[in-house]
Amino acid sequence: MSKDSIYPCGRINRRGLLTMAGGGFFGAALGGLWAADGKLSGGHIGPHFEPKAKSVIFVFLCGGISHIDTFDPKDNKWAGKLIDAIGFGDNVAEMKRPVIPILRTYKQYGKSGIPVSDWFPNVGEVIDEFAVVRSMWCNEGNHFPAVIETTTGHRGRQFDHPTLGAWVSYALGSANKNLPTFVNIGRPSSPVQLTGGYLGANVSATPFQSGDTPIPNLYPPKTSTSAERDRQMRVLEDMNREFRDRYAINTDIAAHRRHTNSRRACNCMRLTS
């Protein structure tokens, strides 16, 4: 048997390749943990370039207002006519459906002359400050798969891709380690909207709920005293330390330890007290 048949890719076999690659990934992960804890001098933590934006507000309206009723005027030459269509959701059967007429009127605003519907005259007055993109489209025909594609840029769940908020959090970093960088306000259409994907759980979203208590455990029980809460926090810290030492290289566990809602709520109370 020749050497080439044993090592078809050179002087390394598949097991050796996996061993060296795994060691490299382990070293990269361990280096990131050490740098984040300040134990690695010269480690790069933070944005890879000086960002121009300080924050991003992404208003995602699943099933919201149509593009043809806002900034993308169409004529009514097909209104009422039957066209080929496919069913919604899991029903992909071919069918005929009438084209719904457009009832909005449009007016061009600003130096750019961007047309804006009669629903948004105030927006039209400042339309030159907007960037209107009409070339976007989606492969999916159902809401939840479309949410995944819209928020991550990828279809399906073969890989756990980061959401838009996770990328922004990763790129801009955090100005305050005690407060969440990426928050989701309201009920997400899909859990994918909250994930950090392969960037890690550190850049995943903190969900804010509606009502008087946006974050669970934000307010301490009325029957609890400050001294009792301090004792509870010390016990939790001891338990977290023991758990952290045992599972130090698991990024999901490390992120959950650092960014649990209870800890964030505690930090919010300290900053506002």
N, C-alpha and C positions, 0 to 999 in steps of 0.2 A: 504493500500500500504506500502510495507516494505521500509526501508532505502536503502537497496541494489538496489532496482529497481529505486530509484531516483538518487543515486550516484553509478553506476555500477563500477566505477574505484576508489572508496574510498570516502573520504569526500570532493570531489570537482566535480562540474558539468562541462560540456563542456564550458559554457560561462565563468565560473571562470578560467578555464585553459587558454582559449584564452586571457583573461584579464591579467593574471599574465605573460604569455609568451610574450604578446605584450609589457607589461611594462619592461620586461627584455631586449628585443631587443631595445626598446627606450633608456633605460639606457646605454646599450653598445654603441649605436650610439652616444649618447650625450657625453659619456665619451671620445670616440675617437675624437670628435670635440674639446672638451675642452683641451685634451692632445695635439692635433695638434696646438692649439692656445697658448699653454703654460699656461693655466689657471688651470691645474690639476697637482699638484705636485706628483711625483712618477709615472706618466703615462709612459708607454713604447711606444716609437716612434722609428721606425727603424727596422733593421733586427733582427730576433729572435736568430740568431747565427752569429758568426764572419765569413763573407764570404771569400772564397779563391779567387774567380774571382772578377774583378773590372767592367767588362762589358761583354756583349754577342753580337756577330754579327750573326744574323740568316739570311742566304741567302736562301730565299724560291723561287724556280723557278716553278711556276705553269705551267704544260705542258712542262717542260724543258727536258733536256737530260735524256735518259733512263738509268736505273741501269745496263742493260746488255751491255751498251756502255761505261761504266765507271769503276766500281769496282766489278761487279758481273758476271763473265764469265759463259756462257752456251755453250753447244755444238750445232751443227746444225743437229742433227739426226732427228728432226721433221720439218726441214725447207721445206717449200713448201707443206706440208701435210695439209689436211683440218681437223680442230678440231671443237668441239662444242664451241660455243661462244654465248654471248648475245649482244644485241644492245647497242649503246652508248647513254647516256643521258636518255630521257624518253622512248626510244624504247627498251623495255626489251624482245623483241621477240627472240626466239631461232633461231640460224642460224649456218651456217658453214663458217669458215674463214680460209685462209691459214696462216701458221706460217711464219713470215718474217725472212729471214736468217740474221745471225749476221755477219757483215763484219769487225768487229774489231779484232785485235790480242792482246794478253795479254802477259805480262811479270811479273814475281815475283820480287819484290823489297824489299830491306832492310832486317834486321834480322827477321822481322815478316813474310816475304815471301808473303805479300799481293799482289795479282795480280792487275795490273793497265793496262788499255787499252793503245793502242799506241797513243791515243789523248792526253794523259797527262804524258809524260815522266818526266817533271820537278816535277810534283806532286809525281811521283814514287820515285824520289830521296830523298824525305823527308817523305815517307809514314809511317815511324815508329813514327812520331809525330801525326799521325791521329788515330782516333778510327772509324773503318768502321763497321757499323751495317747492316747485311743482313737479319735480322729476322723481319723487320718491314713490315706491310702490312695494307691494307685499305679495309674497308667494302664497300665503295661507288664506283660506276662506272662512276659517272659524276664529272666534275671538281669542281663546286662550293660546293656541299655537301662534297666532299673529302677535300676541303680547310678547311671547318669547322671542320672536324674530325682531320685533321692534325695539325691545329694550336691550337685547344682546347683540343684534346684527347677525344672528345665526338661527337656522331652523333646527328643530328637534333638540334632543337632549343627549346626543352621543357623547358630548363633552360638556362639562359644567362651565359654560362661558360666563365671564363677569358681566354684570349689567352696566348700563351707562353711568349710574351713580357711583358704582364701585370704581370705574376707570377714572372718574373725576376726583374721587377721594384719593385714589392712588397717585394721580398726577399732581394735585395741588397740596396734598399733605394736610396736616391739621395745625391750626394756630393755637389750639387748646387741647391738651391730652385728656383733660377731665370731662370734655363734652364730646358727643358723637359728631363725626364729620359728615356722615351720610345718613339722612333721616328720610323716612317714608311717611307721609301724612295721609291718613285715610286707609280704607281697606284695599289692599293690592288685588289686582285682577288675577295675578298668578304669583306663587311664592318665588318665582324666578326674578321678579322685580326687586327682591331683597338680597339676592345672593352676591357674594364676592367672587364666586367661581374659582378658577385656578390662581387668582391673585391672593386668595386667602380670606379667611373669615374676618380679619382685621378691618377690611374695607367693605364689609357687608352693611346692610341698612339697619338702623334702629327704628322699629315701627312706632309711630305716634298715633294714638287712638283719639277718637272724638270724645267730647265730654269734659268734665272737670278735672279728670286725672289722665293726662295724655300718656304718661309712662306708668306702668304698674309699680306699686310700692313707692310712689313719689312722696306721699305724705305718711309719716309714721302713725301707728295706731294711737288713738287718744289715751288709751290706758297705759301706754309705755312711757317711761322716763328717759331722759338723755343718758343717764348713767347705765341703765339697762341696755340701751341701744349700743353704747360703747362696748359693753361686755360682749354683746352678741357679735359685733363687728370684729373684735379681737379673736373670738372663737372661730369665726368664719375665715379670718385671715390665716390662722394656724392650720385649719383644714385645707385651705387653698394652697398654702405653702407645701404641705405634705403631698397633696395631689399633683402640684406643679413639678416637684422633684421627681415624682414617679413617671410622669408623662410629659417630660420637658420638650420633646421634639415634635409633639403633635400640634400643628398650628391651629386646628379647629378648637381644640381644648384650650390652648393658650389664649386664643382670641375670646372665647366664651368667658374665660376667667377674668380677662381684663375689661371686657365690654358687656357684661351682663346688665340687664335693665336695673337690677338692684344697685349695682355699683354706680351706674350713671345717675340713678335717682338720688343716691347718697351724695354724689358730687354736686348735683344741681341744688340740693338742700344746703350744702355747705357754701356754695357760691352766692346763694340768694339770702342766706341768713345774716 
